[in-house]
């Protein structure tokens, strides 16, 4: 079934179930008002709701019976019919309200699932600025051909994969590559569709048509992930799969053994699965409320049911285990150079740069209280680095390659490029230092990883990133993860998650658009932060403040919800089974059985309401004190 067809079906079901739920709610309200006013015919609104709303639901449930699908809702359908036969119109209408309301919520979730593709589509521009002999003209995105010259204005989204032919700017490509930093773009540099341009205009040559671009491939992977996402059986369905046929069999046996059809009705009235239909949703809603108070948004309630049973956690690197911002981590100076004095000169010059690493240098200078000096003759030729006169010295901050060319006898000329972000410093034309930068791990990352196995039964922790091998391995050593997958494209992340799903339930935690397909594919997808609408739409839960401590709290909230929901549902059904046996033996007539079931329901629901109360301590994870 295509996503468009699923979306249309979901809209129809949402409309129908929503109308039935509204009708049932209105009928109950009118009935209550008429009873309070002691008016005649108070049951008429309930009767109308049972006919107009109950009949379509019962017909749909009969179709499930034909398909041999037995869930908790099937027993509810039988209860609707039984309540109508017994004249228990209020009870029947309440069951109609629960069934239709739950169906409307599920239909809404199905319809909302397609919004992730809509968010992806909205992110891309609908037009491009094509440069022609007559000037720059706006054309539809579909009209772009390979070889076209396009102009990307400041802060615009790149419409196609290509190569820079003119201009000097920077682009945020982290959504796709997994690299945490804004990347400089000069003539000859490659650009990818969907990247966000910086403060200067760029002219590029389109190397691929938009339909063949990297961004289009992301959308294709997302579409495939959504279509083949496994359907999770809800907790109530799993419990109802055995409870429903057992209740019906007991009722039939009581009828056949006694020859009295009221035994059949009495058993079914007691067997109405309100602990399933009410207690479990109450537990879920209470947990959603508790999570919201902890800055956790639950977009798919299935997350709460499944997260505590997951045994594999797959973590993205950038923005998940790291802060997603470059930091100066190493200053390697040649002999006879005062490193602190040199750093003051470098920071003074970097004040005038728009390079992505300049902020990292200035941040370190601010932390160390470095006094900045007066700079003269600043220049930043595109692709050639930053130059300036400071304290009587000519300083140049550039790449390893250009520094080796400028000073052929420097150590850089005879060493291999280890990868990663770095800049070389030349003073008066001589190589004097190499600065290295890394995306440093969050202070709580290592203790969080160690905590997973001990407290949550996570047997397998994996680090998956689109970043370079050296960077990913460095982080893995810092946080204590041995299972590492570097240089992973969004397609490769999806395939990895699929393989892990075959071994058991998985949790994927990420924060970028490049993680969205994997978030959809995993058993549970958790997004950190709100920087990307696409990621939020793809995830089942969203951690608003990008904290690993909140991820731990979500794991505890899910486990607690499941524990209390099972107590309420299984305990309530256990009491119902005892009452069903009494009814089958003739000791509990239908009216008394209905009252007994209401008492059981109250106990189940009151217990389920406990889930909304925050315990003394929600998380047992102790992150180290922040040092940043």
DAHU-V811494 format. One record per backbone hydrogen bond with DSSP energy under -1.0 kcal/mol. NH is the residue of the N-H (numbers start at 0). CO is the residue of the C=O. Records with the same first field share a line. If there is no record, write none. Layout:
NH = CO / CO
This chain:
5 = 1
6 = 2
7 = 3
8 = 4
9 = 5
10 = 6
11 = 7
12 = 8
13 = 9
14 = 10
15 = 11
16 = 12
17 = 13
18 = 14
19 = 15
20 = 16
21 = 17
22 = 18
23 = 19
24 = 20
25 = 21
26 = 22
27 = 23
28 = 24
29 = 25
30 = 26
31 = 27
32 = 28
33 = 29
34 = 30
35 = 31
36 = 32
37 = 34
38 = 33
43 = 40
46 = 42
47 = 43
48 = 44
49 = 45
50 = 46
51 = 47
52 = 48
53 = 48
56 = 52
57 = 53
58 = 54
59 = 55
60 = 56
61 = 57
62 = 58
63 = 59
64 = 60
65 = 61
66 = 62
67 = 64
68 = 63
73 = 70
75 = 71
76 = 72
77 = 73
78 = 74
79 = 75
80 = 76
81 = 77
82 = 78
83 = 79
84 = 80
85 = 81
87 = 82
88 = 86
91 = 87
92 = 88
93 = 89
94 = 90
95 = 91
96 = 92
97 = 93
98 = 94
99 = 95
100 = 96
101 = 97
102 = 98
103 = 99
104 = 100
105 = 101
106 = 102
107 = 103
108 = 104
109 = 105
110 = 106
111 = 107
112 = 108
114 = 111
115 = 112
117 = 113
118 = 114
119 = 115
120 = 116
121 = 117
122 = 118
127 = 138
129 = 136
130 = 148
131 = 134
134 = 131
136 = 129
138 = 127
140 = 125
142 = 139
143 = 140
146 = 205
147 = 144
149 = 203
150 = 128
151 = 201
154 = 197
155 = 152
157 = 194
161 = 190
162 = 204
163 = 188
164 = 202
165 = 202
168 = 184
170 = 182
171 = 195
175 = 172
176 = 172
177 = 173
182 = 170
184 = 168
187 = 163
188 = 185
190 = 161
193 = 157
194 = 191
195 = 171
196 = 155
197 = 169
201 = 151
202 = 165
203 = 149
204 = 162
205 = 147
206 = 160
207 = 160
211 = 208
212 = 209
216 = 212
217 = 213
218 = 214
219 = 215
220 = 216
221 = 217
222 = 218
223 = 219
224 = 220
225 = 221
226 = 222
227 = 223
237 = 233
238 = 234
239 = 235
240 = 236
242 = 238
243 = 239
245 = 241
246 = 242
247 = 243
248 = 244
249 = 245
250 = 246
251 = 247
252 = 248
253 = 249
254 = 250
255 = 251
256 = 252
257 = 253
258 = 254
262 = 259
264 = 260
265 = 261
266 = 262
267 = 263
268 = 264
269 = 265
270 = 266
273 = 271
276 = 272
277 = 273
278 = 273
281 = 277
282 = 278
283 = 279
284 = 280
285 = 281
286 = 282
287 = 283
288 = 284
289 = 285
290 = 286
291 = 287
292 = 288
293 = 290
294 = 291
295 = 290
296 = 541
298 = 539
299 = 539
302 = 299
305 = 301
306 = 302
308 = 305
309 = 306
310 = 504
311 = 504
312 = 459
313 = 506
314 = 461
315 = 508
319 = 316
320 = 316
321 = 316
322 = 439
326 = 437
328 = 435
329 = 435
331 = 433
333 = 431
338 = 336
341 = 337
342 = 338
343 = 339
344 = 340
345 = 341
346 = 342
347 = 343
348 = 344
349 = 345
351 = 348
352 = 349
357 = 354
360 = 356
361 = 357
362 = 358
363 = 359
364 = 360
365 = 361
366 = 362
367 = 363
369 = 364
375 = 388
378 = 386
383 = 380
385 = 396
386 = 378
387 = 394
388 = 375
389 = 392
392 = 389
394 = 387
395 = 425
396 = 385
397 = 423
402 = 398
403 = 399
404 = 400
405 = 401
406 = 402
409 = 406
412 = 409
413 = 410
414 = 411
422 = 434
423 = 397
424 = 432
425 = 395
426 = 429
427 = 393
429 = 426
431 = 424
432 = 424
433 = 331
434 = 422
435 = 329
436 = 420
437 = 326
439 = 437
441 = 320
444 = 441
447 = 443
448 = 444
449 = 445
450 = 446
451 = 447
454 = 450
455 = 451
457 = 451
458 = 310
459 = 310
461 = 312
462 = 482
463 = 314
464 = 484
471 = 467
472 = 468
473 = 469
474 = 470
475 = 471
476 = 472
477 = 473
478 = 474
479 = 475
480 = 475
484 = 462
486 = 466
487 = 464
492 = 488
493 = 489
494 = 490
495 = 491
496 = 492
497 = 493
498 = 494
499 = 495
500 = 496
501 = 497
502 = 499
503 = 499
506 = 311
507 = 523
508 = 313
509 = 525
513 = 174
514 = 511
515 = 512
518 = 514
519 = 515
520 = 516
521 = 517
523 = 505
525 = 507
526 = 540
527 = 509
528 = 542
535 = 531
536 = 532
537 = 533
538 = 534
539 = 524
540 = 524
541 = 296
542 = 526
543 = 294
545 = 542
550 = 546
551 = 547
552 = 548
553 = 549
554 = 550
555 = 551
556 = 552
557 = 553
558 = 554
559 = 555
560 = 556
561 = 557
562 = 558
563 = 559
564 = 560
565 = 561
566 = 562
567 = 563
568 = 564
569 = 565
570 = 566
571 = 567
572 = 568
573 = 569
574 = 570
575 = 571
576 = 572
577 = 573
578 = 574
579 = 575
580 = 576
581 = 577
582 = 578
583 = 579
584 = 580
585 = 582
586 = 581
592 = 588
593 = 589
594 = 590
595 = 591
596 = 592
597 = 593
598 = 594
599 = 595
600 = 596
601 = 597
602 = 598
603 = 599
604 = 600
605 = 601
606 = 602
607 = 603
608 = 604
609 = 606
610 = 607
611 = 608
612 = 609
